[in-house]
Amino acid sequence: MDVLRKEINELYRKQKLHCEELSQRETEECRRQAELCVAVENDCRVITDAATDTCWIYDGGFASLLGIGNGNGTLVGRFDSSDEDLIYVRIHPEDLVEKRMLEYEFFKFVDGVPPGMKLNYKATCRFRIKNREGNYIYVENSTRIARLSPGGRMWLILCCYSVASDNAPGVDIMPRIVNMATGEVIEYRLSAKRAAILTDREKEILQLIQLGMASKQIASKLEISINTVNRHRQNILEKLSVGNSVEAVVAARAMKLL
């Protein structure tokens, strides 16, 4: 259900980090700083290495609140994915889509600014996530580039999670990009973009799939070719990052796309 995983991974690949000599020492220092900050702030921090598709999760009291750590400020684990799946599976499906959209917009934005300015920016948002009892609570999240490669490209990424000070329901995740050097704030409205992930025709076909119709029946009802139906079905699977039509229906309903 991670609708922009492919696009974000493509942005990582665009950095061509494999062409540079990256310092393991820099990675270890960045991880050490994250661990020290977690011990002080009692939050949860994730260091992502865009070059190796690896992330490290450090837990404080917040991670314990989610049920993914013991809250002692140490390493939860190293994961062979650049996405914090251990955390992502707990985020409300609607909010996860918008969080990923914000990350994609943030990485595109930072990729386009001069290397000397890339570290000035962070993306911030507030969303719902399940605690260890399975109840949704609001959390505050920020994402920023922690280290650039020697060539000035995005390399090590820091993502922070903490309990939100305000638990009042909102209309969206309050997505923003903040320039920490100037105080400039860029606000985004992603609810409409989320609703437009699928085209009207794709939603129509998915609704018929939900009713149990096969491609041949859908083609007849909509008066289009079966090849066109199958092409739409494949596009739906790719957009929603799912493996089959049943998963697509579940994902679309969870995201309130149907």
Backbone as a ProteinNet text record, in pm:
[ID]
protein_1_A
[PRIMARY]
MDVLRKEINELYRKQKLHCEELSQRETEECRRQAELCVAVENDCRVITDAATDTCWIYDGGFASLLGIGNGNGTLVGRFDSSDEDLIYVRIHPEDLVEKRMLEYEFFKFVDGVPPGMKLNYKATCRFRIKNREGNYIYVENSTRIARLSPGGRMWLILCCYSVASDNAPGVDIMPRIVNMATGEVIEYRLSAKRAAILTDREKEILQLIQLGMASKQIASKLEISINTVNRHRQNILEKLSVGNSVEAVVAARAMKLL
[TERTIARY]
82.8	0	87.3	216.5	311.4	317.3	228.7	202.8	319	414.4	523.9	660.7	662.2	791.4	878.6	821.1	899	954.9	871.5	914.7	1024.3	1012	1113.2	1244	1233.5	1355.2	1425	1346.5	1405.2	1481.8	1429.2	1501.8	1633.4	1631.1	1755.7	1855.5	1806.6	1896.2	1953.8	1874.9	1918.6	2042.3	2064.4	2181.4	2312.5	2304.5	2422.6	2531.5	2487.9	2581	2682.3	2648.3	2741.5	2867.7	2860.8	2976.9	3071.4	3032.8	3114.3	3175.5	3281.9	3344.8	3285.5	3199.5	3127.7	3197.9	3204.1	3276.8	3189.6	3232.1	3163.5	3170	3277	3293.8	3184	3148.5	3041.5	2908.9	2883.6	2759.7	2755	2864.9	2869.1	2853.5	2912.7	2900.7	2756.3	2692.3	2552.9	2463	2487.8	2410.1	2433.1	2556.4	2587.7	2514	2509.9	2438.9	2289	2232.3	2090.2	2061.9	2150.2	2132.4	2141.9	2235.5	2249.8	2125.5	2073.5	1955.4	1832.4	1819	1705.6	1709.6	1830.9	1845.6	1803.1	1823.4	1787.8	1640.6	1593.6	1458.2	1351.9	1393.8	1300.3	1201	1247.1	1160.2	1206.4	1178.1	1224	1287.5	1406.6	1478	1524.1	1518.7	1557	1663	1774.1	1877	1866.7	1848.6	1838	1959	2020.6	2132	2075.9	2063.1	2005.6	2094.6	2223	2315.5	2300.4	2266.5	2261.4	2120.3	2020	1881.3	1867.7	1931	1933.1	1888.2	1818.6	1786.3	1808.9	1837.3	1856.5	1754.2	1681.3	1578.9	1627.5	1622.9	1662.9	1539.6	1522.9	1398.8	1418.8	1319.9	1308.8	1174	1118	986.7	880.1	896.3	796.4	789.8	905.1	906.3	843	868.9	807.1	655.5	609.8	466.1	402.1	477.9	426.7	439	517.9	537.7	647.9	741.5	850.6	986.8	989.7	1116	1088.5	1197.2	1178.6	1199.5	1222.8	1232.5	1362.6	1466.6	1593.2	1693	1646.6	1733.1	1839.9	1816.6	1915.9	1862.5	1943.8	1908.5	1801.1	1689.5	1585.3	1634.2	1696	1748.4	1788.9	1859.4	1895.4	1805.4	1752.2	1655.5	1701.4	1686.3	1730.6	1626.2	1581.8	1486.6	1506.3	1497.9	1513.6	1387.6	1283.6	1158.6	1140.9	1086.2	1068.8	943.6	943.5	822.1	768.8	858.6	817.6	726.3	750.7	669.4	554.1	583.2	483.4	357.6	370.8	252.7	156.1	201.9	117.4	47.8	90.9	34.5	-101.4	-195	-327.6	-310.2	-377.7	-356.5	-372.1	-473.1	-490	-369.3	-324.1	-213	-81.6	-66.9	56.3	73.8	-35	-27.2	20.5	-36.7	1.9	144.1	184	322.3	420.6	390.4	480.3	480	364.9	359.2	447.5	441.6	524.2	671.7	709	849.3	895.9	810.4	845.9	864.4	771.6	783.7	908.8	938.4	1055.7	1185	1196.5	1319.6	1337.8	1227.8	1236.6	1283.2	1225.9	1259.8	1407.9	1452.9	1592	1689.1	1649.8	1736.4	1762.1	1670	1681.2	1751.9	1789	1857.9	2008.8	2090.9	2236.6	2280.4	2390.1	2437	2452.4	2496.1	2515.6	2388	2272.9	2144.9	2062.9	2104.5	2023.8	1998.4	2095.5	2081.2	1995.8	1954.4	1874.2	1727.6	1683.3	1540	1499.4	1375.8	1315.7	1167.7	1111.9	968.3	904.8	790.6	722.9	576.1	520.4	378.5	330.5	200.7	137.6	36.6	41.8	-48.7	-85.2	-176.4	-224.6	-143.4	-113.5	-39.1	-90.7	-88.4	-137.9	-33.6	-79.4	9.4	7.2	74.4	85.3	-48.8	-147.3	-281.7	-368.7	-315.3	-391.6	-480.9	-464.3	-542.3	-461.3	-530.6	-461.5	-432.1	-308.1	-266.8	-201.2	-189.9	-125	23.6	104.1	247.7	296.3	407.6	474.2	596.2	618.7	724.7	803.6	933.3	1016.5	1115.4	1147.6	1243.9	1341.4	1469.8	1570.3	1691.9	1775.2	1899.5	2001.9	2057.4	2154.5	2297.8	2327	2460.9	2450.7	2534.3	2547.6	2666.7	2664.1	2777.8	2890.7	3012.3	3121	3086.5	3000.1	2959.9	2840.9	2795.7	2685.3	2548.3	2535.8	2406.4	2342.9	2210.6	2138.9	2189.9	2229.1	2286.9	2220.9	2255.5	2198.7	2080.4	1969.5	1844	1800.4	1757.7	1711.8	1561.5	1491.8	1346.8	1318.2	1244.8	1215.9	1066.1	1031.2	891.2	878.3	774.7	748.8	599	554.4	412.2	373	260.6	214.3	161.8	183.1	132.3	-17.2	-68.7	-209.9	-272.6	-373.2	-440.7	-575.5	-601.2	-727.6	-726.1	-835.1	-840.7	-819.2	-749.8	-725.9	-777.6	-780	-830.1	-722.7	-595.3	-486.5	-370	-252.9	-138.2	-56.2	-107.2	-37.8	102.7	112.2	243.4	311.2	439.6	515.5	660.9	724.7	870.3	919.8	1014.1	1062.3	1209.6	1243.2	1383.2	1431.1	1515.1	1558.1	1655.9	1710.4	1804.1	1734.3	1616.2	1546.5	1410.2	1354.9	1221.8	1110	1144.9	1043.3	969.7	837.5	755	676.5	686.4	609.4	502	375.1	264.8	212.4	169.9	116.2	-26.7	-103.2	-236.8	-238.2	-236.3	-217.4	-343.4	-450.3	-573.2	-627.7	-627.8	-678.5	-590	-458.4	-366.2	-387.3	-414.8	-441	-564.8	-669.2	-794	-776.7	-674.5	-654.1	-549.3	-509.2	-412	-463.2	-592.3	-655.2	-741.5	-744.7	-831.4	-976.8	-1070.1	-1211.4	-1240.3	-1177	-1198.3	-1140.7	-1025	-964.2	-1050.8	-1108.1	-1198	-1322.8	-1373.6	-1492.9	-1466.3	-1352.2	-1316.2	-1293.3	-1228.8	-1202.4	-1333.2	-1429.8	-1560.5	-1629.9	-1614	-1673	-1597.7	-1467.4	-1388.4	-1436.5	-1464.3	-1513.7	-1645.1	-1725	-1852.2	-1835	-1709.8	-1681.8	-1680.2	-1681.9	-1683	-1544.6	-1542.1	-1418.6	-1393.8	-1273.4	-1236.5	-1332.4	-1374.9	-1464.8	-1598.3	-1649.4	-1776.9	-1762.8	-1650.4	-1626.4	-1617.8	-1547.1	-1532.5	-1668.5	-1754.2	-1887.4	-1971	-1966.5	-2047.8	-2003.7	-1871.6	-1819.9	-1801.1	-1825.6	-1813.5	-1672.5	-1576.1	-1435.3	-1375.3	-1255.1	-1193.2	-1140.3	-1128.2	-1074.8	-928.4	-856.8	-717.8	-708.9	-803.9	-806.9	-835.7	-929.2	-960	-836	-767.6	-649.9	-537.3	-527.9	-425.3	-457	-585.5	-626.2	-599.9	-629.3	-606.8	-459.8	-371.8	-228.6	-183.3	-237.5	-203.9	-246.5	-362.1	-412	-317.2	-274.3	-183.2	-52.6	-0.9	125.8	111.5	2.7	-16.4	-33.4	-100.7	-126.5	-20.5	77.3	186.1	131.8	40.7	-17	2.2	-24.5	5	-111.7	-234.7	-350.5	-471.5	-580.6	-700.2	-766.4	-762.3	-820.6	-747.9	-613.9	-534.5	-561.2	-583.9	-610.5	-739.5	-843.6	-970.9	-954.3	-884	-861.6	-784	-678.5	-594	-672.2	-747.6	-822.5	-929.2	-994	-1095.1	-1029.5	-912.8	-842.3	-797	-758.2	-714.5	-830.8	-951.7	-1074.4	-1066.8	-1022.6	-1019.8	-1145.9	-1222.4	-1348.1	-1466.3
-119	0	125.5	107.8	219.4	276.6	371.9	411.5	479.5	534.9	607.5	545	420.2	355	353.7	318.6	310.2	446.7	550.2	684.7	738.3	712.6	760.1	684	553.3	475.8	523.4	568.1	621.1	750.1	832.6	953.8	917.9	812.3	765.4	721.3	643	592.9	706.8	811.7	927.6	993.4	974.2	1034.2	970.5	849	776.6	766.5	732.1	723.2	611	513.2	403.2	449.3	568.4	621.8	698.5	714.2	791.7	701.6	750.5	679.6	733.6	655.1	698.4	646.7	730.2	697.2	621.2	501.8	424.9	497.9	572.3	648.4	754.6	818.2	917.8	854.1	734.6	662.9	631.7	582.4	546.4	669	782.3	904.4	955.1	948.6	991.5	903.1	775.2	682.7	708.7	739	766.6	891.3	993.4	1115.2	1089.8	1006.3	972.6	901.7	810.9	736.3	829.3	924.3	1019.2	1108	1153.1	1239.4	1166.2	1038.8	959.4	948.6	931.2	920	1048.9	1163.5	1292.9	1325.2	1307.6	1349	1244.2	1119	1009.5	988.4	1011.5	993.2	869.5	865.8	755.9	818	767.6	824.4	713.2	746.6	649.9	713.5	643.6	685.3	594.4	655.4	580	607.3	500.4	510.9	488.3	595.8	585.9	506.9	490.5	418	267.2	219.3	75.1	22.5	111.8	72.3	8.3	72.7	22.1	130.7	91.4	189.9	130.2	219.2	183.2	258.2	187.7	248.4	250.1	369.6	387	424.2	358.1	375.3	453.3	535.2	598.2	559.7	641.5	609.9	602	680	678.1	542.2	484.9	354.1	248.1	259.3	166.6	183	310.2	337.7	266.5	254.1	184.7	33.2	-12.8	-156.8	-212.8	-126.4	-175.5	-165.4	-128.7	-118.5	-121.5	-120.5	-124.2	10.9	115.3	250	283	203.1	229.3	309	363.9	450.1	378.4	253.3	177.6	140.9	69.6	29.3	-78.4	-50.7	-153.5	-258.9	-213.1	-307.2	-238.5	-313.5	-269.2	-343.2	-270.3	-328.3	-306.7	-409.5	-404.2	-338.2	-223	-145.1	-0.2	88.3	230.6	290.2	210.5	257.2	192.9	273.6	223.8	137.4	20.5	-61	-98	-115.8	-149	-40.5	81.9	195.8	218.6	210.9	243.9	159.5	32.1	-54.4	-9.8	75.9	123.1	256.1	323.6	453.1	434.8	522.7	517.7	522.5	433.7	425.7	558.1	638.5	768.4	858.5	859.1	946.3	898.1	765.8	712.1	758.4	758.9	804.8	949.4	1034.1	1174.6	1194.4	1114.6	1123.5	1089.9	984.7	945.8	1052.4	1113.2	1221.8	1338.6	1371	1479.5	1445.2	1323.1	1283.3	1295.8	1252.4	1260.5	1406.5	1493.4	1635.7	1694.8	1652.4	1703.6	1663.2	1534.7	1488.5	1553.1	1570.4	1640.4	1784.3	1849.8	1989	2001.8	1921.4	1929.1	1891.5	1796.8	1756.1	1872.1	1968.6	2079.1	2202.3	2202.9	2320	2294.8	2400.7	2383.1	2302	2225.2	2142	2218.4	2344.6	2422.4	2456.2	2432.9	2465.3	2341.2	2224.8	2104.2	2070.9	2099.4	2065	2165.2	2272.9	2375.8	2337.6	2237.3	2209.8	2082.7	2083.8	1962.2	1960.6	1841.1	1823.4	1787.7	1847.7	1818.2	1784.2	1701	1665.6	1606.5	1583.7	1524.2	1422.8	1301.2	1197.4	1097.7	1007.7	905.9	777.8	717.7	591.9	505	374.9	284.5	266	274.6	243.6	93.2	49.9	-94.8	-159.6	-78.3	-132.6	-134.8	-81.9	-80	41.1	141.8	264.9	372.1	453.8	559.3	678.4	725.9	848.1	937.7	1067.5	1159	1171.8	1174.7	1192.9	1305.2	1365.2	1464.1	1399.3	1432.8	1367.8	1472.6	1453.8	1539.8	1454.6	1499.2	1430.1	1533.9	1503.6	1594.8	1516.1	1580.2	1519	1538.5	1429.8	1437.4	1450	1387.5	1393.9	1393.5	1475.9	1473.8	1387.5	1334.1	1260	1357.9	1309.5	1401.4	1487.3	1435.3	1510.1	1602.1	1613.9	1704.1	1647.5	1515	1451.7	1401.6	1380.8	1328.2	1188.4	1166.9	1037.1	979.5	1032.7	981.9	1069.5	1006.7	1077	1047.9	1152.5	1139.7	1162.4	1068.7	1080.1	1067.4	1163.8	1166.7	1154.9	1079.5	1061.8	1092.5	1167.9	1195.8	1215.6	1203.6	1221.1	1365.9	1384.5	1519.1	1590.4	1720	1800	1828.8	1810.4	1838	1713.9	1658.9	1538.9	1568.6	1695.4	1731.5	1684.3	1621.7	1575.1	1689.9	1660.5	1759.9	1712.8	1802.6	1765.3	1695.5	1710.6	1643.7	1625.6	1594.7	1569.3	1696.2	1812	1939.7	1936.5	1902.6	1886.8	2020.9	2029.8	2152.2	2119.6	2209.5	2208.7	2338	2325.1	2439.1	2464.1	2589.4	2629.7	2668.9	2586.8	2609.2	2725.4	2771.6	2883.9	3018.1	3021.1	3148.5	3155.3	3039.3	3036.9	3028.7	3027.3	3017.3	2884	2888.8	2768.2	2753.3	2635.8	2604.2	2504	2542.7	2455	2379.5	2255.5	2171.7	2130.7	2102.8	2045.8	1916.3	1803.6	1675.2	1590.6	1630.4	1549.9	1531.4	1639.5	1631.1	1541.8	1550.7	1465.4	1319.1	1292.3	1154.1	1101.3	1183.1	1141.1	1117.2	1180.6	1169.9	1065.4	981.9	877.3	787.5	752.2	671.9	762.1	734.8	809.6	766.1	843.6	808.6	672	643	513.1	400.3	420.8	317.7	292.7	398.7	381.4	304.7	335.5	267.6	118.6	84.8	-55.5	-124.5	-56.1	-116.1	-140.1	-52	-72.6	-195.9	-220.1	-339.2	-465.5	-453.8	-566.3	-599.1	-494.4	-511.5	-587.8	-573	-644	-787.7	-824.6	-962.2	-985.9	-879.3	-893.6	-928.8	-1016.3	-1050.9	-948.5	-950.4	-852.5	-856	-975.8	-987.6	-919.2	-938	-875.8	-723.1	-677.5	-533.6	-470.8	-540	-489.4	-475.3	-574	-570.5	-457.4	-441.8	-339.9	-199.2	-178.4	-44.6	-21.4	-126.5	-118.6	-77.2	-145.8	-127.9	-265.7	-271.6	-401.8	-462.8	-594.5	-663.9	-626.1	-595.8	-552.3	-419.2	-330.5	-201.1	-220.3	-310.8	-340.5	-393.2	-487.8	-547.6	-445.7	-352.8	-248.1	-158.9	-126	-45.5	-121.8	-251.7	-332.8	-331	-344.2	-344.3	-208.2	-102.1	32.6	52.1	-2.5	7.6	-61.8	-183	-259.2	-184	-125.2	-53.1	73.4	146	270.9	245.4	137	108.3	18.3	-24.7	-111.2	-235.9	-304.6	-428.7	-539.3	-663.8	-775.9	-832	-801.9	-857	-766.4	-801.6	-716.9	-712.4	-823.5	-825.2	-725.3	-728	-633.7	-490.8	-473	-338.3	-281.5	-364.7	-319.7	-282.7	-368.4	-342.5	-212.6	-195.3	-75.8	50.1	44.3	161.9	201.5	103.3	134.5	195.5	141.7	194.2	337.9	368.5	504.5	596.8	542.1	616.4	670.6	583.2	616.9	567.5	484.2	431.8	485
0	0	0	-21.5	-21.9	-162.5	-193	-330.4	-400.3	-326	-391.5	-366	-322	-294.8	-419.9	-534.3	-657.8	-696.3	-684.7	-723.4	-631.8	-500.7	-407	-425.8	-448.3	-474.9	-601.5	-699.4	-822.4	-793.5	-703	-663.5	-595.2	-513.4	-452.3	-559.5	-654.8	-760.6	-843.2	-859.9	-938	-877.1	-747.2	-682.4	-729.1	-784.9	-834.3	-727.2	-606.4	-494.7	-511.5	-595.6	-618.5	-690.9	-749.5	-821.8	-729.3	-602.3	-509.3	-401.7	-340.8	-229.9	-100.2	-38.3	81	206.4	307.8	429.8	529.5	564.3	668.1	801.9	819.7	942.5	956.8	843.4	844.4	884.3	830.2	864.1	1012.4	1066.1	1208	1296.9	1256.7	1334.5	1333.9	1218.9	1208	1293.5	1292.4	1373.8	1522.6	1559.1	1699.6	1747.5	1662.4	1697.9	1715	1627.9	1639.3	1770.7	1808.5	1933.3	2054.3	2051.3	2160.8	2171.9	2058	2058	2111.2	2075.2	2124.2	2276.4	2331.1	2476.1	2545.9	2479.6	2537.7	2515.3	2390.1	2352.6	2382.9	2403.1	2432.1	2318.5	2193.7	2076.8	1999.4	1870.9	1784.6	1661.4	1623.2	1509.3	1415.4	1288	1185.4	1095.3	1078.4	983.8	862.1	745.7	621.1	534.1	485.1	390.8	251	173.3	39.4	-55.3	-20	-107.7	-95.4	25.3	48.9	71.7	64.6	89.2	227.5	326.4	462.9	558.8	666.2	769.2	907.8	1003.2	1142.8	1225.9	1312.4	1396.5	1541.3	1603.2	1742.6	1823.9	1936.8	2011.8	2140.7	2171.6	2302.5	2358.1	2444.4	2499.8	2393.2	2285.2	2178.8	2111.3	2079	2014	2104	2234.3	2328.9	2328.8	2315	2308.1	2189.8	2079.4	1960.8	1972.6	2069	2084.6	1997.4	1953.5	1867.2	1935	2060.9	2133.9	2281.9	2360.2	2505.2	2570.4	2487.1	2540.2	2608.7	2584.7	2653.9	2570	2456.1	2377	2298.1	2263.5	2188.8	2050.4	1976.8	1840.6	1842.3	1773.5	1757.1	1659.8	1550.5	1453.1	1324.2	1242.3	1107.9	1010.6	914.3	822	678.7	597.5	458.5	370.2	410.7	332.7	369.7	270.3	297.7	359	375	434.3	571.3	665.6	801.1	810.5	745.7	738.6	876.4	971.6	1107.6	1164.5	1123.2	1165.1	1068.2	939.3	837.2	847.1	883.5	890.6	999.8	1090.3	1199.8	1167.4	1059.7	1024.6	958	990	927.7	775.2	700.8	555	481.7	518.5	452.6	477.6	602.2	638.8	579.3	567.3	509.4	365.9	290.2	151.6	146.5	232.7	230.5	283.8	381	431.4	320.3	244.4	134.8	25.2	0.5	-97	-52.7	77	129	115.6	148.6	135.1	-9.1	-100.6	-242.9	-284.6	-244.2	-276.2	-212.2	-89.6	-18.1	-88.9	-122.7	-187.9	-325	-398.3	-527.5	-506.5	-404.5	-376.7	-339.8	-244.9	-198.9	-309.9	-393.3	-504.2	-599.7	-601.7	-695.7	-642.9	-513.1	-458.2	-454.4	-451.1	-447.4	-325.9	-337.7	-225.8	-95.1	-102	19	92.8	28.9	91.3	128	82.7	101.9	248.7	335.4	476.5	552.8	487.3	553.3	568	492.6	483.9	558.8	607.3	662.2	626.8	616.4	595	728.5	759.7	885.2	859.5	945.5	934.6	1066.4	1075.3	1193.2	1144.3	1197.1	1146.7	1256.4	1221.4	1314.6	1301.3	1415.8	1416.2	1531.2	1513.1	1617.1	1727.7	1853.8	1965.2	1991.7	2095.9	2119.6	2153.3	2195.3	2221.7	2097.1	1985.9	1861.4	1845.3	1929.9	1921.1	1848.6	1767.8	1694.9	1785.6	1777.8	1845.4	1740.2	1771.3	1677.7	1710.4	1605.6	1623.3	1531.8	1570.8	1487.6	1423.6	1297.8	1221.5	1143.2	1136.1	1051.8	975	854.8	769	715	719.9	667.7	619	540.8	497.5	608.1	658.6	767.7	717.1	604.3	547.4	395	332.7	187.6	150.1	29.4	-21.8	-53.2	-76.9	-114.2	-236.2	-323.3	-441.4	-418.8	-292.3	-260	-287.6	-292.5	-319	-189.9	-194.1	-78.1	-45.8	77.8	113.8	239.5	357.7	481.8	522	552.9	580.1	723.4	794.3	932	938.8	1000.7	1020.3	1169.6	1225.3	1369.3	1395.1	1499.8	1540.6	1688.9	1726.1	1867.4	1887.6	2012.2	2042.8	2014.8	1946.2	1912.3	2036.6	2040.1	2151.9	2137	2014.8	1986.4	1924.4	1989.4	1939.3	1875.6	1845.6	1780.8	1636.1	1588.2	1449	1351.2	1240.6	1137.4	1003.5	906.2	773.5	691	731.2	660.5	757.5	707.4	795.2	822.3	782.1	800.5	739.2	611.6	547.1	517.9	551.4	530	499.2	426.9	412.6	475.1	567.7	645.4	615.7	591.1	577.8	716.6	776.9	914.2	925.9	812.9	815.6	805.7	739.5	717.5	785	823	881.6	778.8	649.4	544.3	555.1	538.3	545	415.6	355.3	235.2	274.6	260.6	298.6	177.3	200.4	93.8	128.4	26.2	41.7	-39.4	29.9	-37.2	-43.6	24.9	25.1	-115.7	-195	-332.1	-417.5	-395.9	-470.9	-436.7	-307.5	-267.1	-337.7	-342	-406	-555.3	-615.3	-760	-798.6	-702.7	-733.9	-846.1	-837.8	-942.7	-1030	-1159.5	-1249.4	-1227.4	-1280.6	-1267	-1327.9	-1442.3	-1507.1	-1422.3	-1363.2	-1278.1	-1154.5	-1097.8	-983.2	-1024.2	-1143.7	-1194.1	-1210.5	-1267.6	-1287.1	-1153.7	-1060.8	-929.9	-853.8	-870.7	-807.7	-863.7	-993.7	-1055.3	-1012.1	-996.3	-943.9	-802.8	-725	-588.6	-586.1	-693.9	-703.4	-751.6	-780.8	-822.2	-971.6	-1051.7	-1197	-1251	-1350.8	-1420.7	-1531.2	-1586.3	-1689.3	-1808.2	-1850	-1964.6	-1935.7	-1813.3	-1775.9	-1768.5	-1716.2	-1705.1	-1844	-1934	-2070.7	-2137.9	-2118.1	-2177.6	-2118.8	-1988.4	-1922	-1962.4	-1971.7	-2002.2	-2152.3	-2230.4	-2376	-2419.4	-2358	-2395.3	-2414.7	-2470.5	-2497.1	-2367.5	-2367.2	-2249.3	-2227.9	-2337.9	-2324.5	-2249.9	-2279.1	-2209.6	-2061.1	-2030.3	-1890	-1818.9	-1882.3	-1819.7	-1802	-1896.4	-1883.4	-1763	-1747	-1631.5	-1501.7	-1503.6	-1382.7	-1343.7	-1442.4	-1414.8	-1361.3	-1418.6	-1371	-1225.8	-1191.8	-1054.4	-957.7	-992.9	-906.4	-885.7	-994.1	-984.4	-901.1	-920.5	-845.6	-696.5	-661.2	-520.3	-458.2	-539.1	-491.5	-423.1	-491.6	-440.2	-544	-500.2	-586.5	-665	-622.2	-691.5	-670.4	-737.9	-735.2	-598.2	-525.2	-390.6	-301.3	-307.7	-229.3	-274.7	-404.1	-457.3	-399.3	-391.9	-336.3	-188.5	-114	28.9	48	-32.1	-20.9	-56.3	-165.4	-210.3	-107.6	-48.3	53.7	177.5	218.1	334	311.9	188.3	154.8	123.6	124.9	90.6	-52.8	-142.6	-284.2	-353.6	-285.5	-341.3	-259.6
[MASK]
++++++++++++++++++++++++++++++++++++++++++++++++++++++++++++++++++++++++++++++++++++++++++++++++++++++++++++++++++++++++++++++++++++++++++++++++++++++++++++++++++++++++++++++++++++++++++++++++++++++++++++++++++++++++++++++++++++++++++++++++++++++++++++++++++

